[in-house]
């Protein structure tokens, strides 16, 4: 009887511990922010700030998560480079993924990964994606913004920038940038030309209207 009571107490204690960890993970998932969140950039390198939201815990073991289209990957003319105060990394190893239901990167808690389908949607592509997941920064991500630079040498640039890390005692990556606000998408040259032509047309229309008035 006494053994059963001890076993029951231990089981309840373990359940409470797991529940607490789950609550912490759920609270912290998605508190990392990157600025600018989703600009349209036509040149590289691009400078960003990364931090965690106010009241959020510091995020340790920060990793940068880069995702590009297959066209962008095949058009690379050099190594993608990420620089920050005190260090840099040149990325040479990229993983290819085609299955929409798969979550990347590995080593994340259930709510901290990104589905391939979601990443393709943000990139506006049906092609396979290529991704890299490497450590960056010289310390944890805190509420104080830290700057970093991404250089993308591709003749068809189109890439997303995310950041992940760990909070509390988690051994898995349990914090991330929300999937709806990735770092940036650089439009392909055809898109840039179309946007430029549209802008010129609007400017010309405005000038004509002003002359008429």
VENJO-V60241 format. One record per residue. N is the residue number from 1. RES is the residue in three letters. SS is DSSP state (a for helix, b for strand, c for the rest). D_LAST is the distance of its C-alpha to the last C-alpha in whole Angstrom. Layout:
n=(N:N)
res=(RES:RES)
ss=(SS:SS)
d_last=(D_LAST:D_LAST)
This chain:
n=(1:2:3:4:5:6:7:8:9:10:11:12:13:14:15:16:17:18:19:20:21:22:23:24:25:26:27:28:29:30:31:32:33:34:35:36:37:38:39:40:41:42:43:44:45:46:47:48:49:50:51:52:53:54:55:56:57:58:59:60:61:62:63:64:65:66:67:68:69:70:71:72:73:74:75:76:77:78:79:80:81:82:83:84:85:86:87:88:89:90:91:92:93:94:95:96:97:98:99:100:101:102:103:104:105:106:107:108:109:110:111:112:113:114:115:116:117:118:119:120:121:122:123:124:125:126:127:128:129:130:131:132:133:134:135:136:137:138:139:140:141:142:143:144:145:146:147:148:149:150:151:152:153:154:155:156:157:158:159:160:161:162:163:164:165:166:167:168:169:170:171:172:173:174:175:176:177:178:179:180:181:182:183:184:185:186:187:188:189:190:191:192:193:194:195:196:197:198:199:200:201:202:203:204:205:206:207:208:209:210:211:212:213)
res=(UNK:UNK:UNK:UNK:UNK:UNK:UNK:UNK:UNK:UNK:UNK:UNK:UNK:UNK:UNK:UNK:UNK:UNK:UNK:UNK:UNK:UNK:UNK:UNK:UNK:UNK:UNK:UNK:UNK:UNK:UNK:UNK:UNK:UNK:UNK:UNK:UNK:UNK:UNK:UNK:UNK:UNK:UNK:UNK:UNK:UNK:UNK:UNK:UNK:UNK:UNK:UNK:UNK:UNK:UNK:UNK:UNK:UNK:UNK:UNK:UNK:UNK:UNK:UNK:UNK:UNK:UNK:UNK:UNK:UNK:UNK:UNK:UNK:UNK:UNK:UNK:UNK:UNK:UNK:UNK:UNK:UNK:UNK:UNK:UNK:UNK:UNK:UNK:UNK:UNK:UNK:UNK:UNK:UNK:UNK:UNK:UNK:UNK:UNK:UNK:UNK:UNK:UNK:UNK:UNK:UNK:UNK:UNK:UNK:UNK:UNK:UNK:UNK:UNK:UNK:UNK:UNK:UNK:UNK:UNK:UNK:UNK:UNK:UNK:UNK:UNK:UNK:UNK:UNK:UNK:UNK:UNK:UNK:UNK:UNK:UNK:UNK:UNK:UNK:UNK:UNK:UNK:UNK:UNK:UNK:UNK:UNK:UNK:UNK:UNK:UNK:UNK:UNK:UNK:UNK:UNK:UNK:UNK:UNK:UNK:UNK:UNK:UNK:UNK:UNK:UNK:UNK:UNK:UNK:UNK:UNK:UNK:UNK:UNK:UNK:UNK:UNK:UNK:UNK:UNK:UNK:UNK:UNK:UNK:UNK:UNK:UNK:UNK:UNK:UNK:UNK:UNK:UNK:UNK:UNK:UNK:UNK:UNK:UNK:UNK:UNK:UNK:UNK:UNK:UNK:UNK:UNK:UNK:UNK:UNK:UNK:UNK:UNK)
ss=(c:a:a:a:a:a:a:a:a:a:a:a:a:a:a:a:a:a:a:a:a:a:a:a:a:a:a:a:c:c:c:b:b:b:b:c:c:c:b:b:c:c:c:c:c:b:b:b:b:b:b:b:c:c:c:c:c:c:b:b:b:b:b:b:b:b:b:b:b:a:a:a:a:a:c:b:c:c:c:b:b:b:b:b:c:c:b:b:b:b:b:c:c:c:b:b:b:c:c:c:c:c:b:b:c:c:c:b:c:c:c:c:c:b:b:a:a:a:a:a:a:a:a:c:c:c:c:c:b:b:b:b:b:b:b:c:c:c:c:c:b:c:c:c:c:b:b:b:b:b:b:c:c:b:c:c:c:c:b:b:b:b:b:b:b:b:c:c:c:c:c:c:b:c:b:b:b:c:c:c:c:c:c:b:b:c:c:c:a:a:a:a:a:a:a:a:a:a:a:a:a:a:a:a:a:a:a:a:a:a:a:a:c)
d_last=(95:94:93:91:89:88:87:85:84:83:81:79:78:77:74:73:72:71:69:68:67:64:63:62:61:58:57:56:55:51:51:50:46:44:41:38:39:37:35:34:35:35:38:41:43:41:42:43:45:47:49:51:49:50:54:55:58:57:57:60:61:57:56:53:52:50:49:48:47:50:47:46:50:51:48:50:50:52:53:51:51:51:51:52:53:57:57:55:56:56:56:58:59:57:58:57:56:56:57:54:57:58:57:56:57:61:63:61:61:60:57:56:56:53:53:52:50:48:48:47:44:42:43:41:44:47:49:52:51:53:53:55:56:58:58:56:55:58:59:58:54:54:51:50:48:49:47:48:46:46:46:46:47:46:44:43:42:42:44:45:46:48:51:54:57:60:61:64:67:65:67:64:60:59:56:52:49:48:47:43:42:43:43:40:39:38:37:38:36:35:33:32:30:29:27:26:25:23:21:20:19:17:16:14:13:11:10:9:6:5:5:4:0)
